[in-house]
Amino acid sequence: MRVQRTDSQKPEWEKIWGSMEDSVRERDVYFIMDEIKMDYLLPLLPNAGRTLEVGCGAAHLSCFLAARGYKTVGLDYSSKALLVAQHNYLLTNVEGSWLVGDGYQLPFSSDTFDVVLSAGLLEHFANPIPLLSEMVRVLRPRGIFYADIVPKKFSLLRALDGLRLKKSTLYEASWKKKTIITFLRKVGLQNVTVFPAGVFPPLWVPIIARLSLYRVLHARMTDLFKPLILKLDRTQIAEYLGFYYFCQAVKGGAT
Ligand SMILES: C[S@@+](CC[C@H](N)C(=O)[O-])C[C@H]1O[C@@H](n2cnc3c(N)ncnc32)[C@H](O)[C@@H]1O
């Protein structure tokens, strides 16, 4: 089946990554968030294997996985994003591979990867089914699917973002847990787990947000409140105030 699609968001992603100074070494709230995602995810993964991150951007999660011995592949349609990803691999002192490619037509045979993941990708598509189907196609039977989804919704972390002048034109879907579960089941995934998470303190606070000292303080605050943040994950409070949905599932079929 031919997939109807447009690349209208690609120039904006190229612009974002072209001006991005990203470092996996900086222990900011996003680093802490990735640590938490990994703590949830690692017990569900095989001990070793090949992973594919679609729309990898700076490839933060792939860096974490590579550091734990997984053979990681990062794919993004922005070549500028992949430069940031390579820089992060160098900083983390890990090896992996990456390629410029389109999530709608992944350049891999079916049933190739032990783990297929995406972080902050799917919410940028009004209809994520074609992308999800491709991700599931290249996942081996009984392989692990993981995605975190950051829909357009209120969250404590972004509560004061509206006061910022800078606006993104990137599309963000406003899905709830139930809709996400429906999508994942529709592409044949089984044992689907989706929960709201990430009740982090507000990041963008007027005036002091520009100070790098605030980012350091924010990370300290996040570390301080981490036990509470973890307790709120999966609850109704996270549904209303959380930043993202943790989504995990298994591909059907025999190994
Ligand atoms: C929010 S960013 C992901 C950030 C990433 N998880 C990280 O840790 O930096 C979404 C990424 O998806 C990529 N992307 C969007 N549509 C895509 C497509 N159709 N194929 C491949 N990559 C795509 C964008 O270029 C962007 O880098």
The ligand as an SDF file (V2000), in Angstrom:
LIG
                    3D

 27 29  0  0  0  0  0  0  0  0999 V2000
   11.3810   15.3040   19.3270 C   0  0  0  0  0  0  0  0  0  0  0  0
   12.5670   14.7320   18.2260 S   0  0  0  0  0  0  0  0  0  0  0  0
   13.1730   13.2870   19.0220 C   0  0  0  0  0  0  0  0  0  0  0  0
   14.1550   13.5640   20.0440 C   0  0  0  0  0  0  0  0  0  0  0  0
   15.0040   12.3920   20.3830 C   0  0  0  0  0  0  0  0  0  0  0  0
   14.2330   11.3180   20.9230 N   0  0  0  0  0  0  0  0  0  0  0  0
   16.1090   12.8020   21.3080 C   0  0  0  0  0  0  0  0  0  0  0  0
   16.3390   12.1390   22.3130 O   0  0  0  0  0  0  0  0  0  0  0  0
   16.7810   13.7690   20.9950 O   0  0  0  0  0  0  0  0  0  0  0  0
   11.7040   13.9730   16.8590 C   0  0  0  0  0  0  0  0  0  0  0  0
   12.6940   13.5460   15.7770 C   0  0  0  0  0  0  0  0  0  0  0  0
   11.9920   12.8060   14.7980 O   0  0  0  0  0  0  0  0  0  0  0  0
   12.5380   13.0950   13.5350 C   0  0  0  0  0  0  0  0  0  0  0  0
   11.5190   12.7350   12.5260 N   0  0  0  0  0  0  0  0  0  0  0  0
   10.3000   13.2940   12.3470 C   0  0  0  0  0  0  0  0  0  0  0  0
    9.6430   12.6770   11.3400 N   0  0  0  0  0  0  0  0  0  0  0  0
   10.4580   11.7080   10.8860 C   0  0  0  0  0  0  0  0  0  0  0  0
   10.3550   10.7390    9.8520 C   0  0  0  0  0  0  0  0  0  0  0  0
    9.2590   10.6390    9.0870 N   0  0  0  0  0  0  0  0  0  0  0  0
   11.3840    9.9030    9.6500 N   0  0  0  0  0  0  0  0  0  0  0  0
   12.5000    9.9900   10.3920 C   0  0  0  0  0  0  0  0  0  0  0  0
   12.6800   10.8930   11.3890 N   0  0  0  0  0  0  0  0  0  0  0  0
   11.6670   11.7360   11.6280 C   0  0  0  0  0  0  0  0  0  0  0  0
   12.8820   14.5790   13.6010 C   0  0  0  0  0  0  0  0  0  0  0  0
   13.8650   14.9460   12.6760 O   0  0  0  0  0  0  0  0  0  0  0  0
   13.3640   14.6990   15.0620 C   0  0  0  0  0  0  0  0  0  0  0  0
   14.7460   14.5630   15.1460 O   0  0  0  0  0  0  0  0  0  0  0  0
  1  2  1  0
  2  3  1  0
  2 10  1  0
  3  4  1  0
  4  5  1  0
  5  6  1  0
  5  7  1  0
  7  8  2  0
  7  9  1  0
 10 11  1  0
 11 12  1  0
 11 26  1  0
 12 13  1  0
 13 14  1  0
 13 24  1  0
 14 15  1  0
 14 23  1  0
 15 16  2  0
 16 17  1  0
 17 18  1  0
 17 23  2  0
 18 19  1  0
 18 20  2  0
 20 21  1  0
 21 22  2  0
 22 23  1  0
 24 25  1  0
 24 26  1  0
 26 27  1  0
M  CHG  2   2   1   9  -1
M  END
$$$$
